[in-house]
């Protein structure tokens, strides 16, 4: 089975007060973590520290990726925000469970649930990723 290259994209929020929605796909590992960290940095300076992380299409996450996600969560929480993730693929879910990631980061069943958990915010400008 060929490895799907890593990609990330921001999806348009449903309203100006909705959190950032970041969708990851492919492999998040040492080769791709820099792109994730650049996106995280843009989120942190955007003025709205709330993120829905859609990992439906993320097929693999290595320790470098877990570390980058945890760093983002810590920075969001320092800014009085948070991250809620949705839809992990089975292999990714197993990895997250084994590392007890799921016990420290909130999971929602779907995007509307994640948005509701994060509550209304101040809005943000579109991020150019």
N, C-alpha and C positions, 0 to 999 in steps of 0.2 A: 504494500500500500504506500503510495507516494506521500511524502510529508507536505502538508499544506503550509505555505509560507505565512508568517505572522502578518496580520493587518489589524489596524484599529481605525475606528471612525466615530465621530460624534454624530449623533442623530439630533435633528431639530427637536427642541422641547415643545410640548403641546401648548405651553403658555410661557410668558416671560418670567413667571415666578417658579417654574418647574426646575428641578435639579438638572445638572449635566447628565447626559446619557452617553456612556462610553461602551462601545461594542468591540469585543476582542475576538479574533479568530486565528486559527492555526496554532503554532507552537510559540509559547512565551518562555524563552530560555535565555542563556547568556548572549546569544547572537541577536536577539530581538529586544532585550530588556531596555536598551537605550531609547528606542522609539516610545516605549511605554513611559519611561521616566520623563521624556520631553513633554508628552501629553499631560502627565501629572503636574509638571511644573507650570504649564499654562493654566491648568485648572486652579492651582493654588493662588495664582496672581489674578484670577478672574473676578474675585470679589464674592463668589458664592461657593462655599466649601461643602457642597452636597453632591454626591455622585451615585448614580445607578450604574453598576457595572454588569453589563449583559455579557455573560460568558457562554452562551448557547453554542457558539461555533468554536470555542477554544478547545482544541483537541488534546493539548498537553501543556502542563505548566511545570517548569523546573524550579529548583530552589532559588535561582536568581529572580525568577518571576514572582514567586511567593514573597521574597524579600522586598521587591519593589512595590507590590500591592500593600504589604504591611506598612511600609514607609509612608505610602500615600494615606492609608487609614490614620496613622499616627498624626500626620500633618493636618489632615482634615479635622480631626478631633481637637487638636490644639487651636484650630481656628473656629471652634464651636460648630463644626459640621460633622458629617459622617459619610460612610459608604454603605450601600446595600447592594448585594449581588443577587443575580437571578440566573436561573437555568443552566447550572453546570452540567456538562456532559458527564456520563458515568465515570470515565477514567479520571477526569478532573475532580469530580466529587469525591472519589476514593482518596485521591491525594490530599484534598482539603480536609477530609475527615481524619486521615491518619496523622496529619500535622496539627490537628485540633484547631485549625483555622476557623472552622464553622462555629466554634464556641466563643470566638471573640469578634467575629464580624457577622452582621445580621444578613440573613437570607430571606428573600421574599418569594412568593410563589410565581409572581408575574410582575410586569412593568408597572401597571397601575398600583399594585400593592406596594411596590418599592417606593414609588413617588409619594404615596400617602404616608408611608413610614417616615420619610424625610421631611414632610411638611412643606409649607410655602416658604419661599425665600425672597430675596431682594431682586432676583433676576440677574442676568449676565448678558454680555455681548457674545455674539457668535465667535467661537474659537476657530482659528484657521490652523488645521492640523495637516 
